[in-house]
Each structure stands twice: as C-alpha cells, then as structure tokens.
C-alpha cells in the first residue's frame, strides 16, 4: 500500500461526517499507527475520529486499505483478527466506540469498494441514541402542533 493512499483513505473516512456547517466533526489522527501503539495515548487510537453532536461518545475508526500482501489484484483482502482485538481493547480503555473502514485496492466502483464495519454493541448504542432523538423530535412536533391549534 502506498503511504499517501493510506493517508488519503484516512482523510476521506474522517471527512465522511463533515458538513458545510460543521466541517470539523471528523478528523484524521496524524501519526496514529506506531506512535499510538508505543505511547498508549488515547489521542492516537484509530486513524480517524468522528465527533457527532448527537452521540454521547466519539467514534474512532481504524482504516485499512488493501492488505493482501500476496496478491496485487482487488479480488481479496486479508483481515487480521489482531486489528479487531487491538482496537476493541483501546476502545474499552479510552471509552470510545470502535469502527473499522476497509477499502479494496485498485478499484473505482463509486465508493462501493469501501466498507465500514460496526460491531453489534456499537450499532445498538447508535440506534438507541438515534431512537431517543427521534422520540424527542416527535414530542416537540406534537407540542408544536398543539401550539398551532391554540393560536388559530
């Protein structure tokens, strides 16, 4: 994997959650790999961070690009259990939500060569928080509707 291509994918993953109004919700963690492992510093865990205003913890994403060292095609990618174990351990130690992003080498399929892997407990936490926001929004809509009827 080219060093810059890995950085580009990390940057792209970080930027996925950025909006015009909030351009810094996702950031690339500079020097996350070896420095994070050596120092054990929470700041360096993961390659990208998503800080979503509606989520009570940040999401840290470990990005993997290519990674089938024995082949030069895009038909397969080797995924190592150690990647998951390490990121989950860091998530427990530093209280973030662990996620992984994968990109197959040598493919340009309108983003379909890129995948995000979310563990079930993390997905459940995200869904629960989104459901709570939805319920609050519905309550506000109902209150707003009552106020409109009173004004008429």
N, C-alpha and C positions, 0 to 999 in steps of 0.2 A: 504494500500500500504506500502510495506517495504521501509524504509528510503533510504537504499542503492540502491534498484531497481529504485527509482525515480532519484537518482544521476546518476546511470548507463545510464538511458534513456536520461537524460540531456547531459551527456558526449557524448553518441552516436549521439545525434542530433547535437551537436556542431561540432563533427568530420566529419559529413557528407560532408562538403565542403572543408576539409583539403586535401591537396595533398602532395606528397613527396617533391615537390619543394617549396610549401608554406604550411608548417604544422600548422600555427597559424592563418589561416583565420577564423576558428571557435573556439570559446572558451566557456567554461561553466562559468556562472556567479555564483561565490561562494556566498552563503548566500543571494540569490536573493529574496526569499519569504518574510518573515517577515521584514527583515532589509530594503528591498526596499520599502515596504509599510509604515513603520514607518518613515524612513528618507526622503522619496520623492526624493532621489538621482537618477539621470538618470542612473548611472552606474549599479544599482541594478534592473533595469527594465528588465523583461524577465529572463528566465533560461539559455538561450544560445544566443550567438551573432554570426552572420555571417558578416564578413567584406570582401566583394567581390570587387576586384580591378576595375571591370567594372561597378559597381553600385555606384551611387552618394550618397547613404545613407546606413547606416548599417541596417541589418535586425535583429530584436530581437524576439526570439521565446519563447513563453510560453509553457512549456511542461506539459502534463497531462497524467498520467499513471493509467489506471484502472478507478476508480471513480464511481463505482456503489456500494455505501455503503450497499445497502440492499441485494446484491447478491454476491456469491463467484464464479460465472461462467464467461465465456468470451462472453456471448451472447449479452450483452448490456453494455452501458456506459452512465451515466448521464452527460450531458454537461450543464453547467450553463451559462446563459446569462451574469451574472456578470463578468465571466472570460473575455469575449469579451469586455464588456464595459470598464473595468479597463485597459486592455492592449491598447485599442484604445485611451483612454484618455492620457495614458502615451506617446503613440506614437506622439500624437498631441503636447503635452507639450515639449517633448525632441527630436522631429524631427527624428524619426526612422520609419522603415517600420515594422508593426506588423504582426506576423505569429504565428500560433499555431501548435503544434505537439501533436498527440494523439497516445497512444498505449493501445490496449486491454490487460487486464490481462490474464495470464495463456495461452497464445497462442504462438506457434512457427511455423509460416507459411512463412518462408523465407522472413521476412520483410513485408509481406502483412498485418500484424496486426497493422502496423504503418502507420499513415496518417499525411499529412501536410495540413493545411487549410490556404488558402491565400485569403484575401478579394479582390474583383474585382478591386478596385482602385490600390491596391498594385500590382496585377498581370499586370494591364495595364501599370504601371510605369516600371516594369521589362521588359515586352515585348517591350515597346517603346525604352528602353535603349539597349536591345539586337538588335532590328532592326537598330538602329543608328550605332552600332558597325558593323553589317553585311554590311550596306551601305558603311561605311568607308573601310572595308575589300575589298569589290568589287571594289571600286575606286583604291585601292592600287594594286589589281590584274590586273586591266586594264592598269594602269601605268607601271607595271612590264612587261606585255605583249608587250606594245609599245616599251619599252627599249630593250627587247629581239629581236624584229624585226629590230630595228635600228642597233644593234650590228651585225646582220647577214649580 
